[in-house]
Amino acid sequence: MSVQHINPEGMYKSPVFSQGIILPANARILLIGGQNGVDANGQIVGKGDVVKQTAQALANLQKVLDAAGAGLEDLVKVTIIMQQDIDLNAAFGEWMKVWGQRSNPPTVTGFRVAALANPDVLIEIEAQAVLK
């Protein structure tokens, strides 16, 4: 059995998220911790700029996927945590640049918080992927 994307009739069908996903019983799951706009030296990229921080967070996410032998198409769950006052559309635009026209998007949950662990971090993205 492979990963099944569930988008029931009568519900919104989005090109960027699935309503549900069924994982096969023997799935190997990669848990990716919260990725943010920090570079390899631990420096925040784009202080005050959610677009630059989102791009860096997504690049970091892809590096973890690559290291595990996976790709964006293997994502099954993405959680986006953002400071409450950032421009969601700007961050979403970066996600769309990375996701592109792939089919079968992951489930996505986003929420706004007063602050993240580091006050200069505007967005954090964690994810789960099924390894082949």
N, C-alpha and C positions, 0 to 999 in steps of 0.2 A: 504494500500500500504506500502511496506517495502522499505528500502534503496536499490537503484539499482546502481550497479557498471557498468560503461560504458567503454568499451574497444573496439572501432570500428575496423572492419576489415581494413587492410591496415595500421595500426598503431602498433608501438612496444607494445608488451604485456609483461609487467614486473611482476615478482612475488612480487615486493616490493612497487609498486604504481599503482593506477588506473588512467586512463586518465580523467575520470569524474565520478561524483556521483550525482544521483538524490535523494533528500530527500523527504519524504512524507510530505504532507501539514500540518499535525498535529505534526510534529517532535519537541521534546524537545531537544534543543541543549545546550551542555555544552561547554563554551568557556574557554580554559585553557591558562592562561597567560604564557609568556615566562619563561620556566624552565631552570635553568642552574646548574652548578656544585656546588651548595651551600647546606650545610648540615642543620640540624635542628637548629644549633646554629648560622647560618649565616656565617659560615666559608667556604671558597672555598676549595673543595676537589680536590687534584691533581693539584696544581698550575703548569702551564707549560705542563700539560699532558692531551691531548685532549681525550684520551681513558677513563681515570678516570673521567674527567669532563662530558663526554657524558654519561657514565654509571650512574653517580649521577643525571644528568638532566633527564634521562629516568626513574630512580627510583622515582624522584619527580613527574614526569608526571603520573606514575602509581598510586602514592598515591592520586593524585587529582581524577583520574578516579575511584579508589576504594571508595573514600569518597562520590562520586556521584552515586555509585552503578553501575558503568560501567567498561569495560575492554578494552584492546587494540583493540579487534575486533570491538568495537564501534566507533573507530576513523574514521573520514571521511576526515579530512584535517590536515596535519602536515606541519609546516613551520620551516625550519632549517636555523638559522642565525649563521654564523661562521666567525671568523677572517680570513682575506684573505690568510694568510700564513700557515694555519693548514693543516694537512694531512686528506683530505676528506675520504680516504679509511679506515683509522683507526676509524674515527667516524662512518662511515657506518657499519663497522664490529660490533660495539656495537649495532646499530639498528637491525642488522640481528640476533644477539643473542637474543634480546628481542622479535622481531617479529616472528622469527622461520618460521614454514611452514604454518602459517595461510593463508587462502584464502581471497579474497576480501580486498586487502590492501587499505589504504586511498590514497587520492591524496597527493602528496608531492611537495613542492617547497623549493628549497634551494638557498641561496645566500650568497656571501662573502662580508664582510664590512671591512673597515680599522680598526675599533675597536668597541667594545661593551661598554655599560655604565661603566662597571668596567674593567680597562685594563687587569686584571688577568683572566677575564672570556673569554674563547676561543670559546664557543658555547652556543647557546640558542635555545630552542625548544618550540614552541607554537603549540597548537592543538585545534581541534574542534571534538566533539563526539556527536553522537545521542544517547539519553537516551531511554531506553525501558520503 
